């Protein structure tokens, strides 16, 4: 509902009010092979479903403040408020206040403040666990598992705290002084979180609009606008990469200053108590195995780009299969194996 409130010297005060209800449903039913994770190169995922609802009420008021004065051809204020109640995320408030100041006919200033919110969507709330691999960097270049005895984190001023956290997390104490994992990526799981709270954003704006004073048909409609925005967002919703979780858990960016095992980032990590390796791939009693598949498509020769009649052959497509495994014999001895197979496709690109 909207309409007129009262007549003011500078114009009509107007209002808008409303009620709103929304319901979003989400259902995902994967193929049987995807559920079981039997398709090489395709992350496994389970079925998931859920529903998010919200009830809202809002009000907005447009107030003409001044008009037809020197340096104030028109000055309006606009204020609005919205209350949203989500079935999972709870109640949140959004509001704004801005101004529109027409100084003289060709010059107008505008600006204001706004608090905006974004509740988590149904995918972020209800996504079923799906497996994948997360990159954690190259150990020889400073990345990899921070528990590696060669990692810089194990050599610095916080080496003792890092060592203790690694043991608390699952690296066997008997292996900690020589523990090393050469993996550049680790098994990971992506999953929704029904405990997510809404994002909030505070936005400040200030701008100017210059209109052409010319009455010429080609120039009278021209405008130049310049605006400044300052936006800060809190409680951002997003996927935390495996490498980020490791760095934050081990306080490499200051996210866990007490090196606590109960830190929110450390709680995202699990390790095999037999060998200390991060888990998430198929693990059974004392052995683990994994398979990675990379595919690179065929590529044309550079000569054919500039000369379509060139007969210079391109590069064939190929598959790279990486099979790896670990067998833990006892607390002191473990066997590691890896086999890489390069398979070239028959098709080639010109």
C-alpha positions as a Markdown table, in Angstrom:
| # | Residue | x | y | z |
|---|---|---|---|---|
| 1 | Unk | 0.0 | 0.0 | 0.0 |
| 2 | Unk | 1.3 | 3.5 | -0.8 |
| 3 | Unk | -0.1 | 7.0 | -1.0 |
| 4 | Unk | -0.3 | 10.5 | 0.4 |
| 5 | Unk | 0.2 | 11.4 | 4.0 |
| 6 | Unk | 0.1 | 15.2 | 4.3 |
| 7 | Unk | 0.8 | 18.4 | 2.3 |
| 8 | Unk | 4.0 | 20.2 | 3.3 |
| 9 | Unk | 5.3 | 23.5 | 2.1 |
| 10 | Unk | 7.9 | 21.7 | -0.1 |
| 11 | Unk | 5.5 | 19.1 | -1.5 |
| 12 | Unk | 3.5 | 16.0 | -0.6 |
| 13 | Unk | 4.8 | 13.6 | 2.1 |
| 14 | Unk | 4.3 | 10.0 | 0.8 |
| 15 | Unk | 4.5 | 6.6 | 2.3 |
| 16 | Unk | 4.7 | 2.9 | 1.4 |
| 17 | Unk | 4.0 | -0.1 | 3.6 |
| 18 | Unk | 3.8 | -3.8 | 2.9 |
| 19 | Unk | 3.8 | -7.4 | 4.1 |
| 20 | Unk | 5.7 | -10.2 | 2.4 |
| 21 | Unk | 6.0 | -13.9 | 2.7 |
| 22 | Unk | 8.4 | -16.2 | 0.8 |
| 23 | Unk | 9.1 | -19.9 | 0.8 |
| 24 | Unk | 12.0 | -21.5 | -1.0 |
| 25 | Unk | 12.2 | -25.3 | -1.4 |
| 26 | Unk | 15.3 | -27.3 | -2.3 |
| 27 | Unk | 15.6 | -30.9 | -3.4 |
| 28 | Unk | 18.6 | -32.7 | -4.9 |
| 29 | Unk | 18.5 | -36.3 | -5.9 |
| 30 | Unk | 21.8 | -37.4 | -7.4 |
| 31 | Unk | 22.4 | -40.3 | -9.7 |
| 32 | Unk | 23.2 | -43.6 | -7.9 |
| 33 | Unk | 26.8 | -43.7 | -9.1 |
| 34 | Unk | 27.4 | -40.1 | -7.9 |
| 35 | Unk | 25.9 | -41.1 | -4.5 |
| 36 | Unk | 28.4 | -44.0 | -4.3 |
| 37 | Unk | 31.3 | -42.0 | -5.7 |
| 38 | Unk | 32.1 | -44.6 | -8.3 |
| 39 | Unk | 32.5 | -42.2 | -11.2 |
| 40 | Unk | 36.2 | -41.3 | -11.7 |
| 41 | Unk | 36.8 | -37.6 | -11.5 |
| 42 | Unk | 33.3 | -36.7 | -10.3 |
| 43 | Unk | 32.8 | -35.8 | -6.6 |
| 44 | Unk | 30.4 | -38.0 | -4.7 |
| 45 | Unk | 27.3 | -36.3 | -3.3 |
| 46 | Unk | 24.3 | -37.5 | -1.3 |
| 47 | Unk | 20.6 | -36.5 | -1.6 |
| 48 | Unk | 19.5 | -33.4 | 0.3 |
| 49 | Unk | 16.4 | -31.3 | 0.8 |
| 50 | Unk | 15.1 | -28.4 | 2.9 |
| 51 | Unk | 12.9 | -25.3 | 3.0 |
| 52 | Unk | 13.5 | -21.7 | 4.0 |
| 53 | Unk | 10.7 | -19.3 | 4.8 |
| 54 | Unk | 10.7 | -15.6 | 5.7 |
| 55 | Unk | 8.0 | -13.2 | 6.9 |
| 56 | Unk | 8.6 | -9.5 | 6.3 |
| 57 | Unk | 7.1 | -6.1 | 7.1 |
| 58 | Unk | 8.4 | -2.8 | 5.7 |
| 59 | Unk | 7.6 | 0.9 | 5.7 |
| 60 | Unk | 9.1 | 3.8 | 3.7 |
| 61 | Unk | 8.6 | 7.5 | 4.0 |
| 62 | Unk | 9.4 | 10.2 | 1.4 |
| 63 | Unk | 9.7 | 13.7 | 3.0 |
| 64 | Unk | 10.0 | 16.9 | 0.9 |
| 65 | Unk | 12.1 | 19.2 | 3.1 |
| 66 | Unk | 12.7 | 22.3 | 1.1 |
| 67 | Unk | 11.9 | 23.6 | -2.4 |
| 68 | Unk | 12.2 | 26.7 | -4.6 |
| 69 | Unk | 14.9 | 28.5 | -2.4 |
| 70 | Unk | 18.3 | 29.9 | -3.4 |
| 71 | Unk | 20.7 | 26.9 | -3.9 |
| 72 | Unk | 17.8 | 24.5 | -3.0 |
| 73 | Unk | 15.6 | 23.9 | -5.9 |
| 74 | Unk | 14.4 | 20.7 | -4.1 |
| 75 | Unk | 15.6 | 18.7 | -1.1 |
| 76 | Unk | 14.0 | 15.3 | -0.3 |
| 77 | Unk | 14.7 | 12.8 | 2.5 |
| 78 | Unk | 13.9 | 9.1 | 2.1 |
| 79 | Unk | 13.8 | 6.7 | 5.1 |
| 80 | Unk | 12.9 | 3.0 | 5.1 |
| 81 | Unk | 12.8 | 0.1 | 7.5 |
| 82 | Unk | 12.3 | -3.6 | 7.0 |
| 83 | Unk | 11.9 | -6.4 | 9.5 |
| 84 | Unk | 12.5 | -10.0 | 8.3 |
| 85 | Unk | 11.9 | -13.1 | 10.3 |
| 86 | Unk | 13.5 | -16.3 | 8.9 |
| 87 | Unk | 12.6 | -19.8 | 10.1 |
| 88 | Unk | 16.2 | -20.8 | 10.5 |
| 89 | Unk | 18.3 | -17.6 | 10.5 |
| 90 | Unk | 16.0 | -15.7 | 12.9 |
| 91 | Unk | 15.0 | -12.0 | 12.9 |
| 92 | Unk | 17.0 | -9.3 | 11.2 |
| 93 | Unk | 16.5 | -5.6 | 10.5 |
| 94 | Unk | 17.3 | -3.6 | 7.4 |
| 95 | Unk | 17.0 | 0.2 | 7.1 |
| 96 | Unk | 18.2 | 3.2 | 5.1 |
| 97 | Unk | 18.2 | 7.0 | 5.1 |
| 98 | Unk | 19.2 | 9.1 | 2.1 |
| 99 | Unk | 18.9 | 12.5 | 0.6 |
| 100 | Unk | 18.4 | 14.0 | -2.9 |
| 101 | Unk | 19.4 | 17.7 | -3.2 |
| 102 | Unk | 18.8 | 19.5 | -6.4 |
| 103 | Unk | 20.9 | 22.6 | -6.0 |
| 104 | Unk | 20.1 | 24.3 | -9.4 |
| 105 | Unk | 18.6 | 22.8 | -12.5 |
| 106 | Unk | 21.8 | 21.2 | -13.8 |
| 107 | Unk | 23.3 | 20.1 | -10.5 |
| 108 | Unk | 22.1 | 17.5 | -8.0 |
| 109 | Unk | 23.7 | 15.8 | -5.0 |
| 110 | Unk | 22.7 | 12.5 | -3.5 |
| 111 | Unk | 23.9 | 10.2 | -0.8 |
| 112 | Unk | 23.0 | 8.3 | 2.3 |
| 113 | Unk | 23.4 | 5.2 | 4.5 |
| 114 | Unk | 21.9 | 1.7 | 4.2 |
| 115 | Unk | 22.0 | -1.4 | 6.3 |
| 116 | Unk | 21.4 | -4.4 | 4.1 |
| 117 | Unk | 21.1 | -8.1 | 5.0 |
| 118 | Unk | 21.3 | -11.4 | 3.0 |
| 119 | Unk | 20.1 | -14.6 | 4.6 |
| 120 | Unk | 21.8 | -17.9 | 3.6 |
| 121 | Unk | 20.1 | -19.5 | 0.6 |
| 122 | Unk | 18.7 | -23.1 | 0.5 |
| 123 | Unk | 21.9 | -24.5 | -1.0 |
| 124 | Unk | 24.1 | -22.9 | 1.6 |
| 125 | Unk | 21.8 | -24.3 | 4.3 |
| 126 | Unk | 20.9 | -27.8 | 3.1 |
| 127 | Unk | 23.6 | -29.0 | 0.7 |
| 128 | Unk | 24.3 | -32.7 | 1.5 |
| 129 | Unk | 28.0 | -33.7 | 2.0 |
| 130 | Unk | 29.9 | -34.0 | -1.3 |
| 131 | Unk | 33.5 | -35.2 | -1.5 |
| 132 | Unk | 36.3 | -33.5 | -3.4 |
| 133 | Unk | 40.0 | -32.6 | -3.2 |
| 134 | Unk | 41.2 | -29.3 | -1.8 |
| 135 | Unk | 44.5 | -27.8 | -2.8 |
| 136 | Unk | 46.9 | -27.0 | 0.1 |
| 137 | Unk | 50.0 | -25.9 | -1.8 |
| 138 | Unk | 53.3 | -27.4 | -2.6 |
| 139 | Unk | 55.4 | -28.5 | 0.4 |
| 140 | Unk | 58.7 | -27.6 | -1.2 |
| 141 | Unk | 57.4 | -24.1 | -1.9 |
| 142 | Unk | 56.2 | -23.4 | 1.7 |
| 143 | Unk | 52.7 | -24.9 | 1.3 |
| 144 | Unk | 51.4 | -28.4 | 2.2 |
| 145 | Unk | 50.6 | -29.7 | 5.6 |
| 146 | Unk | 51.8 | -27.4 | 8.4 |
| 147 | Unk | 52.6 | -30.5 | 10.5 |
| 148 | Unk | 55.4 | -31.5 | 8.1 |
| 149 | Unk | 58.6 | -31.4 | 10.0 |
| 150 | Unk | 60.1 | -29.4 | 7.1 |
| 151 | Unk | 57.4 | -26.7 | 7.1 |
| 152 | Unk | 58.4 | -23.2 | 8.2 |
| 153 | Unk | 55.6 | -23.3 | 10.9 |
| 154 | Unk | 57.6 | -26.2 | 12.6 |
| 155 | Unk | 60.8 | -24.1 | 12.7 |
| 156 | Unk | 59.6 | -20.7 | 13.9 |
| 157 | Unk | 59.0 | -19.2 | 17.3 |
| 158 | Unk | 55.7 | -21.1 | 17.6 |
| 159 | Unk | 57.2 | -24.5 | 16.7 |
| 160 | Unk | 56.3 | -26.0 | 20.1 |
| 161 | Unk | 52.6 | -24.9 | 19.9 |
| 162 | Unk | 52.4 | -26.2 | 16.3 |
| 163 | Unk | 53.9 | -29.5 | 17.3 |
| 164 | Unk | 51.5 | -29.9 | 20.2 |
| 165 | Unk | 48.5 | -29.0 | 18.1 |
| 166 | Unk | 49.5 | -31.6 | 15.4 |
| 167 | Unk | 49.7 | -34.3 | 18.1 |
| 168 | Unk | 46.4 | -33.2 | 19.6 |
| 169 | Unk | 44.8 | -33.4 | 16.1 |
| 170 | Unk | 45.9 | -36.9 | 15.4 |
| 171 | Unk | 49.6 | -37.1 | 14.3 |
| 172 | Unk | 51.1 | -39.9 | 16.3 |
| 173 | Unk | 53.6 | -38.7 | 18.8 |
| 174 | Unk | 56.1 | -41.3 | 17.7 |
| 175 | Unk | 56.0 | -39.9 | 14.1 |
| 176 | Unk | 55.8 | -36.2 | 14.9 |
| 177 | Unk | 59.5 | -35.4 | 14.6 |
| 178 | Unk | 59.8 | -37.0 | 11.1 |
| 179 | Unk | 56.2 | -36.6 | 9.9 |
| 180 | Unk | 55.9 | -35.6 | 6.3 |
| 181 | Unk | 53.1 | -35.6 | 3.8 |
| 182 | Unk | 54.0 | -34.8 | 0.2 |
| 183 | Unk | 50.3 | -34.3 | -0.9 |
| 184 | Unk | 49.5 | -31.0 | -2.6 |
| 185 | Unk | 45.8 | -31.6 | -2.1 |
| 186 | Unk | 43.8 | -33.4 | 0.5 |
| 187 | Unk | 40.3 | -35.1 | 0.6 |
| 188 | Unk | 37.6 | -32.6 | 1.5 |
| 189 | Unk | 33.9 | -32.4 | 2.1 |
| 190 | Unk | 31.5 | -29.6 | 1.2 |
| 191 | Unk | 28.3 | -29.5 | 3.2 |
| 192 | Unk | 25.6 | -27.0 | 4.0 |
| 193 | Unk | 25.2 | -25.4 | 7.4 |
| 194 | Unk | 21.7 | -24.8 | 8.9 |
| 195 | Unk | 23.3 | -22.7 | 11.7 |
| 196 | Unk | 24.4 | -19.9 | 9.3 |
| 197 | Unk | 23.4 | -16.4 | 10.2 |
| 198 | Unk | 22.6 | -13.6 | 7.7 |
| 199 | Unk | 25.2 | -11.4 | 6.2 |
| 200 | Unk | 25.0 | -7.7 | 7.0 |
| 201 | Unk | 26.4 | -4.8 | 5.0 |
| 202 | Unk | 26.8 | -1.2 | 5.8 |
| 203 | Unk | 26.9 | 1.1 | 2.8 |
| 204 | Unk | 27.7 | 4.8 | 2.6 |
| 205 | Unk | 27.2 | 6.7 | -0.6 |
| 206 | Unk | 27.8 | 10.2 | -1.9 |
| 207 | Unk | 27.5 | 11.4 | -5.4 |
| 208 | Unk | 26.7 | 14.2 | -7.8 |
| 209 | Unk | 24.7 | 14.4 | -11.1 |
| 210 | Unk | 25.4 | 17.1 | -13.7 |
| 211 | Unk | 22.8 | 17.6 | -16.4 |
| 212 | Unk | 23.5 | 19.4 | -19.6 |
| 213 | Unk | 22.0 | 22.9 | -19.6 |
| 214 | Unk | 21.8 | 22.9 | -23.4 |
| 215 | Unk | 18.4 | 22.9 | -25.1 |
| 216 | Unk | 19.9 | 21.4 | -28.3 |
| 217 | Unk | 18.1 | 18.1 | -29.1 |
| 218 | Unk | 21.4 | 16.1 | -29.2 |
| 219 | Unk | 22.7 | 17.6 | -25.9 |
| 220 | Unk | 19.8 | 18.3 | -23.7 |
| 221 | Unk | 19.5 | 14.7 | -22.4 |
| 222 | Unk | 23.2 | 14.3 | -21.5 |
| 223 | Unk | 24.1 | 13.6 | -17.8 |
| 224 | Unk | 27.4 | 13.0 | -15.9 |
| 225 | Unk | 27.2 | 11.2 | -12.6 |
| 226 | Unk | 30.0 | 10.6 | -10.1 |
| 227 | Unk | 29.4 | 8.4 | -7.0 |
| 228 | Unk | 31.5 | 7.2 | -4.1 |
| 229 | Unk | 30.7 | 4.0 | -2.3 |
| 230 | Unk | 32.0 | 2.6 | 1.0 |
| 231 | Unk | 30.7 | -0.9 | 1.7 |
| 232 | Unk | 31.6 | -3.2 | 4.6 |
| 233 | Unk | 30.2 | -6.7 | 5.0 |
| 234 | Unk | 30.1 | -8.8 | 8.2 |
| 235 | Unk | 29.4 | -12.5 | 8.7 |
| 236 | Unk | 30.2 | -13.2 | 5.0 |
| 237 | Unk | 28.8 | -16.6 | 3.8 |
| 238 | Unk | 31.1 | -18.6 | 1.6 |
| 239 | Unk | 33.0 | -21.9 | 1.2 |
| 240 | Unk | 36.2 | -22.2 | 3.2 |
| 241 | Unk | 38.9 | -23.8 | 1.1 |
| 242 | Unk | 41.0 | -26.7 | 2.6 |
| 243 | Unk | 44.2 | -24.7 | 2.5 |
| 244 | Unk | 42.6 | -21.8 | 4.3 |
| 245 | Unk | 41.3 | -24.1 | 7.1 |
| 246 | Unk | 44.8 | -25.4 | 7.6 |
| 247 | Unk | 46.4 | -22.0 | 7.7 |
| 248 | Unk | 43.8 | -20.6 | 10.1 |
| 249 | Unk | 43.8 | -23.7 | 12.4 |
| 250 | Unk | 47.6 | -23.5 | 12.8 |
| 251 | Unk | 47.5 | -19.7 | 13.3 |
| 252 | Unk | 49.4 | -18.8 | 10.2 |
| 253 | Unk | 47.2 | -15.7 | 9.8 |
| 254 | Unk | 46.4 | -15.1 | 13.5 |
| 255 | Unk | 43.1 | -16.9 | 13.5 |
| 256 | Unk | 44.0 | -19.3 | 16.4 |
| 257 | Unk | 46.3 | -17.4 | 18.7 |
| 258 | Unk | 45.9 | -20.0 | 21.5 |
| 259 | Unk | 46.6 | -22.9 | 19.2 |
| 260 | Unk | 43.4 | -24.5 | 20.5 |
| 261 | Unk | 42.1 | -27.8 | 19.1 |
| 262 | Unk | 38.6 | -26.6 | 19.6 |
| 263 | Unk | 39.1 | -23.6 | 17.3 |
| 264 | Unk | 36.4 | -23.4 | 14.7 |
| 265 | Unk | 38.8 | -23.9 | 11.8 |
| 266 | Unk | 40.5 | -26.9 | 13.5 |
| 267 | Unk | 37.1 | -28.5 | 14.0 |
| 268 | Unk | 36.9 | -28.7 | 10.2 |
| 269 | Unk | 39.9 | -31.0 | 10.0 |
| 270 | Unk | 40.2 | -34.7 | 10.7 |
| 271 | Unk | 43.3 | -36.9 | 10.6 |
| 272 | Unk | 43.9 | -40.7 | 10.4 |
| 273 | Unk | 45.2 | -41.5 | 13.9 |
| 274 | Unk | 47.4 | -44.3 | 12.4 |
| 275 | Unk | 49.6 | -42.0 | 10.3 |
| 276 | Unk | 48.4 | -38.5 | 10.9 |
| 277 | Unk | 47.3 | -37.8 | 7.3 |
| 278 | Unk | 44.2 | -35.7 | 6.7 |
| 279 | Unk | 41.3 | -38.0 | 5.9 |
| 280 | Unk | 38.3 | -37.9 | 3.7 |
| 281 | Unk | 39.2 | -40.4 | 1.0 |
| 282 | Unk | 38.5 | -44.1 | 1.4 |
| 283 | Unk | 40.2 | -45.2 | 4.7 |
| 284 | Unk | 39.9 | -48.8 | 6.3 |
| 285 | Unk | 41.7 | -50.7 | 10.0 |
| 286 | Unk | 45.4 | -49.4 | 8.8 |
| 287 | Unk | 45.5 | -48.5 | 4.9 |
| 288 | Unk | 44.1 | -45.8 | 2.6 |
| 289 | Unk | 43.9 | -45.3 | -1.1 |
| 290 | Unk | 43.0 | -42.5 | -3.6 |
| 291 | Unk | 42.8 | -41.8 | -7.3 |
| 292 | Unk | 43.1 | -38.5 | -9.1 |
| 293 | Unk | 42.2 | -38.0 | -12.8 |
| 294 | Unk | 43.3 | -35.0 | -14.8 |
| 295 | Unk | 42.2 | -34.4 | -18.4 |
| 296 | Unk | 43.7 | -31.9 | -20.9 |
| 297 | Unk | 42.0 | -31.4 | -24.2 |
| 298 | Unk | 43.6 | -31.3 | -27.6 |
| 299 | Unk | 45.2 | -28.1 | -28.7 |
| 300 | Unk | 45.8 | -26.7 | -32.1 |
| 301 | Unk | 49.2 | -25.8 | -33.4 |
| 302 | Unk | 50.0 | -22.1 | -33.2 |
| 303 | Unk | 50.7 | -22.1 | -37.0 |
| 304 | Unk | 47.1 | -22.9 | -37.8 |
| 305 | Unk | 45.9 | -19.8 | -36.0 |
| 306 | Unk | 47.6 | -17.5 | -38.5 |
| 307 | Unk | 47.6 | -20.0 | -41.4 |
| 308 | Unk | 44.5 | -22.2 | -41.7 |
| 309 | Unk | 46.1 | -24.3 | -44.4 |
| 310 | Unk | 49.1 | -25.3 | -42.2 |
| 311 | Unk | 49.7 | -29.0 | -41.7 |
| 312 | Unk | 51.6 | -28.6 | -38.5 |
| 313 | Unk | 50.1 | -31.1 | -36.1 |
| 314 | Unk | 48.7 | -30.0 | -32.7 |
| 315 | Unk | 48.9 | -31.6 | -29.3 |
| 316 | Unk | 46.7 | -34.6 | -28.6 |
| 317 | Unk | 44.4 | -34.7 | -25.7 |
| 318 | Unk | 45.6 | -36.8 | -22.7 |
| 319 | Unk | 44.6 | -38.2 | -19.4 |
| 320 | Unk | 46.8 | -38.3 | -16.3 |
| 321 | Unk | 45.8 | -40.9 | -13.7 |
| 322 | Unk | 47.5 | -40.7 | -10.3 |
| 323 | Unk | 46.9 | -43.7 | -8.0 |
| 324 | Unk | 48.3 | -43.5 | -4.5 |
| 325 | Unk | 48.1 | -45.5 | -1.3 |
| 326 | Unk | 49.5 | -46.0 | 2.2 |
| 327 | Unk | 49.7 | -49.1 | 4.4 |
| 328 | Unk | 50.4 | -48.6 | 8.1 |
| 329 | Unk | 52.3 | -51.7 | 9.3 |
| 330 | Unk | 52.7 | -50.5 | 12.9 |
| 331 | Unk | 53.5 | -47.3 | 14.8 |
| 332 | Unk | 57.0 | -47.1 | 13.4 |
| 333 | Unk | 56.7 | -48.5 | 9.8 |
| 334 | Unk | 54.4 | -47.5 | 7.0 |
| 335 | Unk | 54.6 | -48.1 | 3.2 |
| 336 | Unk | 53.7 | -45.5 | 0.6 |
| 337 | Unk | 53.1 | -46.1 | -3.0 |
| 338 | Unk | 52.2 | -44.1 | -6.1 |
| 339 | Unk | 51.7 | -44.8 | -9.8 |
| 340 | Unk | 51.1 | -42.2 | -12.5 |
| 341 | Unk | 49.9 | -43.2 | -15.9 |
| 342 | Unk | 49.8 | -40.9 | -18.9 |
| 343 | Unk | 47.3 | -41.9 | -21.6 |
| 344 | Unk | 47.1 | -40.1 | -24.9 |
| 345 | Unk | 43.8 | -39.8 | -26.8 |
| 346 | Unk | 43.8 | -40.8 | -30.4 |
| 347 | Unk | 42.3 | -37.5 | -31.6 |
| 348 | Unk | 44.6 | -34.6 | -32.3 |
| 349 | Unk | 44.0 | -31.0 | -33.0 |
| 350 | Unk | 45.2 | -29.1 | -36.1 |
